[in-house]
Amino acid sequence: DVTILNNAVLYCRSKGGVRIGNNTVLQQGFWLRCDENLDQLGFFHIGGHSLIQAYGVMNASGGGIVIGDHVLIGQRVSIHAGGHRLDDPARRIDEQGTTHLGVVIEDDCWIGGGVTILDGVYIGHGSIIGAGAVVTKSIPPMSVAFGVPARVVKQRSGSRM
């Protein structure tokens, strides 16, 4: 019960593989890449009843991407589970290596259109990320965050049992 619409590309040759939960939809133009190095552990796991709207771009790289159940992801969202090291200004960027910390989005989150989520970010259960945000740091559960860089502006009230 998975729907993958037109022109989606899932290029994942890594050992970590791809898992897609029941009743999940990947809309048209979705692009996913896990590391092409078969020794890397890049992976993409998305739970059930989730939606990635049109033209999402996700680079699972060596760190992997985990998306929970009942997650709504808007159009043109990009998630990058890898990054470039920048520690030594005396060396070129392409000589400094990469990071592969991964990205986790817990259950029941809403990620607005045009959001960018960078390597090492953990978005807690029930959080909302406003359209166009750039998420560079982890977001606690039940938070509402937006901006560039994204910052928490309030906590959602109430809890679901």
Salt bridges, closest charged atoms under 4 A:
GLU36 OE1 - ARG33 NH2 2.64
ASP87 OD2 - ARG85 NH2 2.24
ASP94 OD1 - ARG92 NE 2.97
GLU95 OE2 - ARG92 NH1 3.31
ASP108 OD2 - ARG160 NH1 3.63
